[in-house]
Amino acid sequence: MTDDWRARAGSPFACEKTPVTAERGMAVTNHPLASAAAMEMMAMGGNAIDATVAALFTLTVVEPMMVGFFGGGVAVIRLADGREVVIDSLSTAPALSRPDQYTPVSDIWPDYMETEGRANRRGPLAIAVPGTLKGWCEALERFGTLPLAAVLEPAIRHARRGFRVTPYLAACIVESAIDLALDPAMAAMFLPDGEPLKAGTHLTMPDYATTLEGLAAEGPGWLYGGALGKKVAAWLEQQGSPMRLADLEAYRTVERVPVRGTYRGVALVGPPPPCSGGVHVLQMLNLMEGFDLRASGFGTVQTLHLVIEALKIAAADRRVATADPAFVDVPVERLISKAYAELRRPEIALDRAGIFGARILSNESANTTHVTIADAAGNIVTSTQTINSLFGARVMIPGTGIITNNYMYLFDPHPGNALSLQPGKRITSGISAMLGHRDGRPLFAVGLPGAHRIPSAVFQFVLNVVDHGMSWQEAVEAPRVFTHGQDAEVERGFPPEIHAGLAALGHQVTPVDHVAGGMGAIGFAGAAMTGAACWRADGVAMGMGGGLARAGTSFWPDPRRRAN
């Protein structure tokens, strides 16, 4: 990686954060206390899986608007022995759900996913069966080395003793205040005296601390059929939710086979459906192999035009072809094949914006979190977890501190489509947690929050690294673009002349402050690991150096003498 990309760039930029390099462990999360929790586990002798679970539980406390154990997510794990597994703990629709249980307000975008009374978005009808707690605990049991009580300790400590509200959390509270005020428990925590918490406020979560302590003692079965589950299910039924205790008892994670592809000699590993990200990142990279992006340069009109056109093609295919494979026949191999890219690449005109339909037969929220963690033994985890929208369904289970997801918002409220609601169906997510390898060795691990904008950001990260030769820090912070087939969102980090040049090609340009959320990446070079977090969230990279004393060393200030 060199700085010569700047000589060809149409949009140079400066990084706002600094990377961290270490050899004994690395954690990149979207809050400093979560990264510290991961490091605490490694300092105890734990591995990357222990550190990941500790970081995620801590994030449920300090980043409560993004993640909770009543949500869903996916982890891509590379074990020290070289095995790679994907643990799918995405949420499912309750068994009593109906395809027509919501009344859509529109058959066209941008309001296609909206329903009367926002019933699929806020309140009890928006809550899907949670998978995160089971997924985290199964990963810990199978691949970790520490007990659940140990990895829960930092989260319990911060919930009980409190932490400082960051400006990022404070802004999210303000953004959601109207809905938070409708739920007494949410209002009491985040809107004391009717006013949103301000940055710097010391926030404690005593009810949630007690719940986490119960989890430490009882384990995940406490929710999935146990006393906590009975309490939660009874309250939700009382509120009109279709979820029942039987849904919690029946929930299962799925270990899935990763999707694999290559881009200019870099082998890539990502999550398969029902995640769309792994498939469509590979699809877009295959399209780009036919163009010399290194020569056209980062952030030029020519390069961004190609990126936007690739995003449009992938978006068209995603809408009709990517869903829960238990309900929809997803043509994964065709979508990620080089041959399919060869078929579609000629549709991209170099001099004008195009309109693309799907060539395969057959509303996600940007508020998520991500952790990227690696240890010295070679274990690597890149994991995206979420309660979907900011503060999920904006409902807290009374007396527990549990913030519920609103994953039902991801199902198409119009019956009969690939993403339509069906009982027991898994939601479809843009999660794109990915691993990159070169010459059989890890090159990077990356991921971020951002819903259907996630694949676009990971796609551009790979281009930044492979084509443009950026540093890890530059690759995560670089300006981004996004389109779902309509307007082209272009970050204001690109100069006005670039915006104008894209508009001249026919793109409907919408300037935005940021595309997707805080990306976290770890780059590998021999034993060295470099962590990088971008400016779009409270992301912090922390590494571990040093180590234990040299073998056989003990403290004794004077030379040892033989006894006569």
C-alpha positions as CSV (number, residue, x, y, z in Angstrom):
1,M,0.0,0.0,0.0
2,T,1.4,3.3,-1.1
3,D,0.5,7.0,-1.3
4,D,0.6,7.0,-5.1
5,W,-3.2,6.6,-5.3
6,R,-3.3,10.3,-4.5
7,A,-1.6,11.2,-7.7
8,R,-4.5,9.6,-9.7
9,A,-7.3,10.6,-7.3
10,G,-10.2,12.9,-8.2
11,S,-11.0,13.2,-4.5
12,P,-8.1,13.3,-2.1
13,F,-9.0,13.4,1.6
14,A,-7.4,13.3,5.0
15,C,-8.0,10.7,7.7
16,E,-9.6,11.8,11.0
17,K,-8.5,8.8,13.2
18,T,-5.3,7.0,13.6
19,P,-4.8,3.2,13.2
20,V,-3.3,0.9,15.9
21,T,-0.7,-1.9,15.2
22,A,0.0,-4.8,17.6
23,E,0.8,-8.5,17.5
24,R,-0.9,-10.1,20.4
25,G,-4.5,-9.0,19.8
26,M,-6.7,-6.4,18.1
27,A,-10.2,-5.2,18.6
28,V,-12.1,-2.6,16.5
29,T,-15.6,-1.8,17.8
30,N,-17.9,1.2,17.7
31,H,-17.3,2.3,21.3
32,P,-14.1,2.6,23.4
33,L,-15.6,0.7,26.3
34,A,-16.5,-2.3,24.1
35,S,-13.0,-2.4,22.6
36,A,-11.6,-2.2,26.2
37,A,-13.9,-5.1,27.1
38,A,-12.4,-7.2,24.3
39,M,-8.9,-6.3,25.4
40,E,-9.8,-7.3,29.0
41,M,-10.8,-10.8,27.9
42,M,-7.5,-11.2,26.0
43,A,-5.6,-10.0,29.0
44,M,-7.3,-12.7,31.0
45,G,-6.0,-15.3,28.5
46,G,-9.2,-15.4,26.4
47,N,-9.3,-15.6,22.6
48,A,-11.0,-13.6,19.9
49,I,-14.3,-15.3,20.3
50,D,-14.3,-14.5,24.1
51,A,-13.4,-11.0,23.3
52,T,-16.1,-10.6,20.6
53,V,-18.9,-11.8,22.9
54,A,-17.7,-9.5,25.7
55,A,-17.6,-6.6,23.3
56,L,-21.1,-7.3,22.0
57,F,-22.6,-7.5,25.5
58,T,-20.9,-4.3,26.4
59,L,-22.3,-2.6,23.3
60,T,-25.8,-3.5,24.4
61,V,-25.1,-1.1,27.3
62,V,-23.0,1.7,25.9
63,E,-24.5,1.6,22.4
64,P,-28.1,0.7,23.3
65,M,-29.6,2.4,20.2
66,M,-27.8,0.0,17.9
67,V,-27.6,-3.5,19.5
68,G,-29.2,-5.7,22.1
69,F,-29.4,-9.4,22.9
70,F,-33.1,-9.3,21.8
71,G,-32.0,-8.7,18.2
72,G,-30.3,-10.6,15.4
73,G,-27.0,-10.8,13.6
74,V,-24.3,-12.8,11.8
75,A,-20.7,-13.7,12.7
76,V,-18.0,-14.8,10.2
77,I,-15.4,-16.6,12.1
78,R,-12.0,-17.9,11.1
79,L,-10.5,-20.3,13.6
80,A,-6.9,-20.7,14.4
81,D,-6.9,-24.1,12.6
82,G,-8.0,-22.4,9.4
83,R,-11.7,-23.4,9.5
84,E,-14.2,-20.7,8.5
85,V,-17.8,-20.8,9.7
86,V,-20.8,-18.5,9.6
87,I,-23.2,-18.4,12.5
88,D,-26.6,-17.0,11.5
89,S,-28.5,-15.7,14.5
90,L,-30.9,-13.5,12.5
91,S,-34.4,-12.9,13.8
92,T,-37.4,-14.9,12.5
93,A,-41.1,-14.0,12.1
94,P,-43.3,-15.4,14.9
95,A,-45.4,-18.5,14.0
96,L,-48.6,-16.6,14.3
97,S,-47.5,-14.0,11.8
98,R,-49.5,-13.6,8.6
99,P,-48.3,-12.3,5.2
100,D,-51.2,-9.7,5.2
101,Q,-50.9,-8.6,8.9
102,Y,-49.8,-5.1,7.8
103,T,-51.6,-2.7,5.5
104,P,-49.1,-1.1,3.1
105,V,-49.5,2.6,2.4
106,S,-47.9,2.6,-1.0
107,D,-46.9,0.2,-3.8
108,I,-44.0,2.3,-5.0
109,W,-40.8,3.7,-3.5
110,P,-39.9,5.5,-1.3
111,D,-42.9,4.5,0.9
112,Y,-43.1,0.9,-0.4
113,M,-42.1,-0.6,3.0
114,E,-44.3,1.6,5.2
115,T,-47.6,0.5,6.7
116,E,-50.6,2.0,8.4
117,G,-49.8,3.3,11.9
118,R,-46.1,2.3,11.3
119,A,-47.1,-1.0,12.8
120,N,-44.2,-2.9,11.2
121,R,-41.8,-0.3,12.4
122,R,-42.7,0.7,16.0
123,G,-44.4,-1.1,18.8
124,P,-45.2,-4.7,19.7
125,L,-46.2,-5.8,16.1
126,A,-42.7,-4.8,14.9
127,I,-40.8,-7.3,17.1
128,A,-39.4,-10.5,15.6
129,V,-38.1,-13.5,17.5
130,P,-34.6,-12.7,18.7
131,G,-31.5,-14.7,17.8
132,T,-28.5,-12.7,19.1
133,L,-28.4,-14.1,22.7
134,K,-28.4,-17.7,21.4
135,G,-25.9,-17.0,18.7
136,W,-23.4,-15.2,21.0
137,C,-23.7,-18.0,23.7
138,E,-23.3,-20.8,21.1
139,A,-20.2,-19.1,19.6
140,L,-18.7,-18.8,23.1
141,E,-19.5,-22.4,24.1
142,R,-18.1,-23.8,20.8
143,F,-15.1,-21.7,20.2
144,G,-14.4,-19.6,23.3
145,T,-12.3,-20.4,26.3
146,L,-14.0,-18.3,29.1
147,P,-17.3,-18.8,30.9
148,L,-20.4,-16.7,30.1
149,A,-20.1,-15.0,33.5
150,A,-16.6,-13.7,32.7
151,V,-17.5,-12.2,29.4
152,L,-20.6,-10.6,30.8
153,E,-18.7,-8.9,33.6
154,P,-17.7,-5.7,31.8
155,A,-21.3,-5.2,30.5
156,I,-22.7,-5.7,34.0
157,R,-20.1,-3.3,35.5
158,H,-21.0,-0.5,33.0
159,A,-24.7,-1.0,33.4
160,R,-24.5,-1.0,37.2
161,R,-21.9,1.7,37.7
162,G,-22.8,3.8,34.7
163,F,-21.0,5.4,31.7
164,R,-20.8,8.7,30.0
165,V,-23.3,9.4,27.1
166,T,-21.3,10.2,24.0
167,P,-22.4,12.9,21.6
168,Y,-23.3,10.2,19.1
169,L,-25.7,8.5,21.5
170,A,-27.1,11.8,22.6
171,A,-27.9,12.7,18.9
172,C,-29.6,9.4,18.4
173,I,-31.8,10.0,21.5
174,V,-32.8,13.4,20.1
175,E,-33.6,11.8,16.7
176,S,-35.8,9.2,18.3
177,A,-37.3,11.2,21.1
178,I,-40.9,11.4,19.8
179,D,-41.2,7.6,19.7
180,L,-39.2,7.0,22.9
181,A,-41.7,9.2,24.7
182,L,-44.5,6.8,23.9
183,D,-42.9,4.0,25.9
184,P,-42.8,4.6,29.7
185,A,-39.6,2.5,30.3
186,M,-37.7,4.0,27.4
187,A,-38.8,7.5,28.3
188,A,-37.7,7.0,31.9
189,M,-34.2,6.0,30.8
190,F,-33.5,8.3,27.9
191,L,-35.9,11.2,28.4
192,P,-35.7,12.0,32.2
193,D,-37.9,14.9,33.0
194,G,-39.1,14.9,29.4
195,E,-35.8,16.0,28.0
196,P,-33.3,13.9,25.9
197,L,-30.1,12.9,27.8
198,K,-27.2,15.3,26.9
199,A,-23.7,14.3,26.0
200,G,-21.6,13.7,29.1
201,T,-24.5,12.6,31.3
202,H,-23.7,9.7,33.6
203,L,-26.2,6.9,32.6
204,T,-26.8,3.8,34.7
205,M,-29.1,0.9,33.8
206,P,-29.9,-0.9,37.1
207,D,-32.7,-3.1,35.7
208,Y,-30.6,-4.2,32.7
209,A,-27.6,-4.9,35.1
210,T,-29.9,-7.2,37.0
211,T,-31.0,-9.0,33.8
212,L,-27.4,-9.5,32.7
213,E,-26.6,-10.9,36.1
214,G,-29.4,-13.3,35.7
215,L,-28.1,-14.4,32.3
216,A,-24.7,-14.9,33.9
217,A,-26.3,-17.3,36.4
218,E,-28.9,-19.0,34.3
219,G,-27.5,-19.0,30.7
220,P,-29.4,-18.4,27.4
221,G,-32.1,-20.9,28.3
222,W,-33.4,-18.3,30.7
223,L,-34.8,-16.4,27.7
224,Y,-35.4,-19.3,25.3
225,G,-38.1,-21.1,27.3
226,G,-37.1,-20.2,30.9
227,A,-38.5,-17.8,33.4
228,L,-37.3,-14.7,31.6
229,G,-38.8,-15.9,28.3
230,K,-42.1,-16.6,30.0
231,K,-42.1,-13.0,31.4
232,V,-41.2,-11.4,28.1
233,A,-43.7,-13.5,26.0
234,A,-46.6,-12.9,28.4
235,W,-46.0,-9.2,28.3
236,L,-45.7,-9.1,24.5
237,E,-48.9,-11.1,24.1
238,Q,-50.7,-8.7,26.4
239,Q,-49.5,-5.9,24.1
240,G,-50.9,-7.5,21.0
241,S,-47.7,-9.1,19.6
242,P,-48.0,-12.4,17.8
243,M,-44.9,-13.7,19.5
244,R,-45.3,-16.5,22.0
245,L,-43.1,-18.5,24.4
246,A,-43.2,-21.3,21.8
247,D,-41.4,-19.0,19.3
248,L,-38.5,-18.5,21.8
249,E,-38.4,-22.2,22.6
250,A,-38.3,-23.1,18.9
251,Y,-35.6,-20.6,17.8
252,R,-32.4,-22.1,16.4
253,T,-29.3,-20.6,15.0
254,V,-28.0,-21.9,11.6
255,E,-24.4,-22.6,10.8
256,R,-24.0,-21.7,7.1
257,V,-21.4,-22.4,4.5
258,P,-19.7,-19.1,3.6
259,V,-19.8,-17.7,0.0
260,R,-16.4,-17.4,-1.6
261,G,-15.0,-15.5,-4.6
262,T,-11.9,-13.7,-5.8
263,Y,-11.0,-10.2,-6.9
264,R,-7.7,-9.6,-8.6
265,G,-6.0,-12.4,-6.7
266,V,-7.6,-11.7,-3.3
267,A,-9.8,-14.5,-2.0
268,L,-12.9,-13.3,-0.3
269,V,-15.2,-15.0,2.3
270,G,-18.6,-13.6,3.3
271,P,-22.0,-14.5,4.7
272,P,-24.5,-16.4,2.5
273,P,-28.2,-15.8,2.2
274,P,-30.4,-14.8,3.9
275,C,-27.6,-12.1,4.1
276,S,-27.4,-10.4,0.8
277,G,-24.1,-8.7,1.4
278,G,-21.6,-11.6,0.7
279,V,-23.3,-12.5,-2.6
280,H,-23.7,-9.0,-3.9
281,V,-20.3,-7.7,-2.9
282,L,-18.8,-10.6,-4.9
283,Q,-21.2,-9.8,-7.8
284,M,-20.1,-6.2,-8.0
285,L,-16.4,-7.0,-7.7
286,N,-16.7,-9.4,-10.6
287,L,-18.2,-6.6,-12.7
288,M,-15.3,-4.3,-11.8
289,E,-12.7,-6.8,-12.9
290,G,-13.4,-5.7,-16.5
291,F,-12.3,-2.2,-15.8
292,D,-8.9,-0.6,-14.9
293,L,-9.9,1.2,-11.7
294,R,-6.3,1.8,-10.7
295,A,-5.8,3.8,-13.8
296,S,-9.1,5.8,-13.6
297,G,-8.2,6.7,-10.0
298,F,-10.1,7.0,-6.7
299,G,-13.0,9.4,-6.5
300,T,-13.0,10.4,-10.2
301,V,-16.2,10.7,-12.1
302,Q,-15.2,7.8,-14.3
303,T,-14.6,5.4,-11.4
304,L,-17.6,6.5,-9.3
305,H,-19.9,6.1,-12.4
306,L,-18.8,2.5,-12.7
307,V,-19.3,1.9,-9.0
308,I,-22.8,3.4,-9.1
309,E,-23.7,1.3,-12.1
310,A,-22.5,-1.9,-10.4
311,L,-24.6,-1.0,-7.3
312,K,-27.7,-0.6,-9.5
313,I,-27.3,-4.0,-11.1
314,A,-26.8,-5.7,-7.7
315,A,-29.8,-3.9,-6.2
316,A,-32.0,-5.0,-9.0
317,D,-31.0,-8.7,-8.5
318,R,-31.2,-8.4,-4.7
319,R,-34.9,-7.4,-4.7
320,V,-36.0,-10.5,-6.6
321,A,-33.5,-13.1,-5.7
322,T,-32.0,-12.8,-2.2
323,A,-34.0,-14.0,0.8
324,D,-34.3,-16.8,3.4
325,P,-33.1,-19.9,1.4
326,A,-35.5,-22.0,3.4
327,F,-38.3,-20.2,1.6
328,V,-36.8,-18.9,-1.6
329,D,-34.5,-20.7,-4.1
330,V,-31.6,-18.2,-4.2
331,P,-29.3,-18.7,-7.2
332,V,-26.1,-18.0,-5.3
333,E,-23.6,-19.7,-7.7
334,R,-25.0,-17.9,-10.7
335,L,-25.0,-14.5,-9.0
336,I,-21.3,-14.8,-7.9
337,S,-20.0,-16.4,-11.1
338,K,-17.6,-14.7,-13.4
339,A,-19.8,-15.7,-16.3
340,Y,-22.8,-13.7,-14.9
341,A,-20.5,-10.7,-14.6
342,E,-19.5,-11.2,-18.2
343,L,-23.2,-11.2,-19.2
344,R,-24.0,-8.0,-17.3
345,R,-20.9,-6.0,-17.8
346,P,-21.7,-4.9,-21.4
347,E,-24.9,-3.2,-20.0
348,I,-22.8,-0.6,-18.4
349,A,-22.3,2.4,-20.7
350,L,-19.2,4.5,-19.9
351,D,-20.8,7.8,-20.9
352,R,-24.3,7.7,-19.3
353,A,-26.2,6.5,-16.3
354,G,-28.3,3.3,-17.0
355,I,-31.5,1.7,-15.7
356,F,-31.1,-1.9,-14.9
357,G,-33.6,-4.8,-14.2
358,A,-32.9,-8.2,-12.7
359,R,-31.5,-10.9,-14.9
360,I,-32.3,-13.6,-12.3
361,L,-35.6,-15.3,-12.3
362,S,-37.3,-15.4,-9.4
363,N,-36.3,-1.7,4.5
364,E,-33.6,-2.2,6.4
365,S,-32.4,0.3,9.0
366,A,-28.9,1.7,9.0
367,N,-28.7,1.5,12.8
368,T,-26.5,-1.6,13.6
369,T,-23.1,-2.3,15.2
370,H,-20.1,-4.2,14.1
371,V,-17.0,-5.7,15.8
372,T,-13.8,-6.9,14.1
373,I,-11.5,-8.8,16.5
374,A,-8.4,-11.0,16.1
375,D,-6.0,-12.8,18.4
376,A,-2.3,-13.9,18.1
377,A,-3.3,-17.5,17.6
378,G,-5.1,-16.8,14.3
379,N,-8.7,-16.6,15.4
380,I,-10.6,-13.8,13.6
381,V,-14.2,-12.7,14.0
382,T,-16.0,-10.1,12.0
383,S,-19.6,-9.8,13.3
384,T,-22.5,-7.5,12.6
385,Q,-25.4,-7.4,15.1
386,T,-28.4,-5.2,15.4
387,I,-31.9,-4.4,16.8
388,N,-32.5,-2.9,13.3
389,S,-33.7,0.7,13.7
390,L,-32.5,3.2,16.2
391,F,-33.6,1.7,19.6
392,G,-35.3,-1.1,17.6
393,A,-39.1,-1.1,18.1
394,R,-38.6,1.6,20.7
395,V,-40.2,-0.7,23.3
396,M,-38.5,-1.8,26.5
397,I,-39.7,-4.9,28.4
398,P,-40.8,-3.4,31.8
399,G,-38.5,-4.2,34.7
400,T,-35.8,-5.9,32.5
401,G,-34.0,-3.1,30.6
402,I,-34.3,-5.2,27.5
403,I,-34.7,-3.1,24.3
404,T,-36.5,-5.0,21.6
405,N,-35.8,-5.2,17.9
406,N,-38.1,-4.1,15.1
407,Y,-36.9,-6.7,12.6
408,M,-40.4,-7.1,11.2
409,Y,-39.8,-3.9,9.3
410,L,-37.5,-5.8,7.0
411,F,-40.2,-8.0,5.6
412,D,-42.0,-6.8,2.5
413,P,-45.5,-5.9,3.7
414,H,-46.9,-6.9,0.2
415,P,-47.6,-10.6,0.1
416,G,-46.3,-12.9,-2.7
417,N,-42.7,-11.5,-3.1
418,A,-39.3,-12.9,-2.2
419,L,-39.0,-10.8,0.9
420,S,-42.7,-11.0,2.0
421,L,-43.6,-11.9,5.5
422,Q,-44.2,-15.6,6.2
423,P,-44.4,-17.5,9.6
424,G,-41.0,-18.7,10.7
425,K,-39.1,-16.9,7.9
426,R,-35.7,-15.3,8.6
427,I,-35.3,-11.7,7.8
428,T,-33.0,-10.7,5.0
429,S,-30.0,-8.5,5.9
430,G,-27.4,-6.5,4.0
431,I,-24.7,-7.8,6.5
432,S,-21.4,-8.0,4.6
433,A,-18.9,-9.1,7.3
434,M,-16.0,-10.3,5.2
435,L,-12.6,-11.9,5.3
436,G,-9.9,-11.4,2.6
437,H,-6.9,-13.7,2.0
438,R,-3.9,-13.4,-0.2
439,D,-1.6,-16.4,-1.0
440,G,-3.5,-18.4,1.6
441,R,-2.9,-16.0,4.5
442,P,-5.3,-13.6,6.1
443,L,-5.2,-10.1,4.5
444,F,-8.1,-8.3,6.2
445,A,-11.3,-8.6,8.1
446,V,-13.9,-5.9,7.7
447,G,-17.5,-5.0,8.4
448,L,-19.8,-2.1,9.4
449,P,-23.4,-1.2,10.2
450,G,-25.6,0.5,7.6
451,A,-28.3,-1.9,6.4
452,H,-28.7,-2.2,2.6
453,R,-25.8,0.4,2.3
454,I,-23.4,-2.1,4.0
455,P,-22.6,-4.1,0.8
456,S,-21.8,-0.9,-1.1
457,A,-19.3,0.2,1.6
458,V,-17.5,-3.1,1.8
459,F,-17.4,-3.2,-2.0
460,Q,-15.7,0.2,-2.0
461,F,-13.4,-0.8,0.8
462,V,-12.1,-3.7,-1.3
463,L,-11.6,-1.4,-4.3
464,N,-9.7,1.1,-2.0
465,V,-7.3,-1.6,-0.8
466,V,-6.8,-3.7,-4.0
467,D,-7.1,-1.2,-6.8
468,H,-6.1,2.1,-5.2
469,G,-3.5,0.8,-2.7
470,M,-4.8,2.8,0.3
471,S,-3.7,2.2,3.9
472,W,-6.2,0.5,6.1
473,Q,-7.1,3.7,7.8
474,E,-7.6,5.4,4.4
475,A,-9.7,2.5,3.1
476,V,-12.2,2.7,6.0
477,E,-12.5,6.5,6.0
478,A,-12.6,7.2,2.3
479,P,-15.7,9.0,1.0
480,R,-18.4,6.7,-0.3
481,V,-21.4,6.5,-2.7
482,F,-24.5,4.5,-2.7
483,T,-27.6,3.9,-4.8
484,H,-30.4,1.4,-4.6
485,G,-31.4,2.1,-8.2
486,Q,-33.0,5.5,-7.8
487,D,-30.9,8.5,-6.7
488,A,-27.2,8.3,-6.2
489,E,-26.2,9.3,-2.6
490,V,-22.7,10.9,-2.8
491,E,-20.9,11.9,0.3
492,R,-19.9,15.5,0.7
493,G,-16.4,14.3,1.1
494,F,-16.3,14.3,-2.7
495,P,-15.6,17.7,-4.3
496,P,-18.5,19.7,-5.9
497,E,-17.0,19.1,-9.3
498,I,-17.3,15.4,-8.9
499,H,-21.0,15.7,-7.9
500,A,-21.5,17.9,-11.0
501,G,-19.7,15.4,-13.3
502,L,-21.9,12.5,-12.1
503,A,-25.0,14.6,-12.7
504,A,-23.8,15.4,-16.2
505,L,-23.8,11.6,-16.9
506,G,-27.4,11.4,-15.9
507,H,-27.1,10.4,-12.2
508,Q,-29.7,11.9,-9.9
509,V,-27.1,13.1,-7.3
510,T,-28.2,13.5,-3.7
511,P,-25.4,15.0,-1.5
512,V,-25.3,13.3,1.9
513,D,-23.1,13.6,5.0
514,H,-22.3,9.9,5.2
515,V,-23.1,6.6,3.5
516,A,-23.6,3.7,6.0
517,G,-21.9,3.6,9.4
518,G,-18.7,3.2,11.2
519,M,-16.5,0.7,9.5
520,G,-14.0,-1.4,11.4
521,A,-11.2,-3.3,9.8
522,I,-8.1,-5.3,10.7
523,G,-5.3,-5.7,8.2
524,F,-2.7,-8.5,8.6
525,A,1.0,-8.5,7.6
526,G,2.8,-11.5,9.1
527,A,2.3,-11.4,12.9
528,A,1.3,-7.7,12.8
529,M,-2.3,-6.6,13.0
530,T,-3.4,-3.1,12.2
531,G,-6.8,-1.9,13.4
532,A,-8.7,1.0,11.8
533,A,-12.0,2.6,12.7
534,C,-13.7,5.4,10.7
535,W,-15.2,8.7,11.7
536,R,-18.8,7.7,11.1
537,A,-19.3,6.3,14.6
538,D,-17.5,6.2,18.0
539,G,-15.2,3.5,16.6
540,V,-11.9,2.7,18.5
541,A,-9.2,0.3,17.6
542,M,-7.2,-1.2,20.6
543,G,-4.3,-3.6,20.3
544,M,-2.3,-5.7,22.7
545,G,1.5,-5.8,22.7
546,G,4.0,-6.9,25.2
547,G,3.4,-10.2,26.9
548,L,4.4,-12.4,29.8
549,A,7.9,-12.6,31.2
550,R,10.5,-14.6,29.4
551,A,10.3,-18.3,30.4
552,G,12.2,-19.1,33.5
553,T,12.4,-15.5,34.7
554,S,11.7,-14.6,38.3
555,F,12.5,-11.4,40.3
556,W,15.7,-11.5,42.3
557,P,17.9,-8.4,42.5
558,D,21.2,-10.1,43.4
559,P,23.3,-12.7,41.6
560,R,22.5,-16.2,42.8
561,R,25.3,-17.9,44.5
562,R,25.9,-21.6,45.0
563,A,25.6,-22.9,48.5
564,N,29.0,-24.1,49.8
